[in-house]
């Protein structure tokens, strides 16, 4: 029987050596969750630029026994209502063979601990597909709740 307490999951900041893997995982996540195919060059460039500018985003890698098992990124949103930052969790991916082992929980708790230590951060947010009940249950188990918003967008193609 699987014992999640027996696993040691280490969460570390991602670096340039992780770009190819994170690009591969972003493509897998987009296809798995939305049946979207991402342009590999664009996603790789996006990750590279995100890593290069910590005011744009922060990336993390979870490892089990030294093997990469998952990734998480967060970005920033200023809230004038709270005079503080929301950290938006995005680009989450856990390898299928490491799911239900606490990998996402370890990454979430790592980021939550960082956020709680920052005096100008008011909380964590993320968005989830309406039909992704399993992910919703995971987020609820970590103390997150439905914020009551629908997300709208107006996306256009960049050249």
Buried (B, 14 or more C-beta within 10 A) or exposed (E): EEEEEEBEBEBEEBEEEBBEBBBBBBBBBBEEBEEEEBEEEEBBEBBBEBBEEEEEBBBBBBBBEEEBBBBBBBBBEEEEEEEBBBBBBBBBBBBEEBBEBBBBBBBBBBBBEBBEEEEEBBBBBBEBEEEEEEBBEBBEEEEBEEEEEEEEEEEEEEE
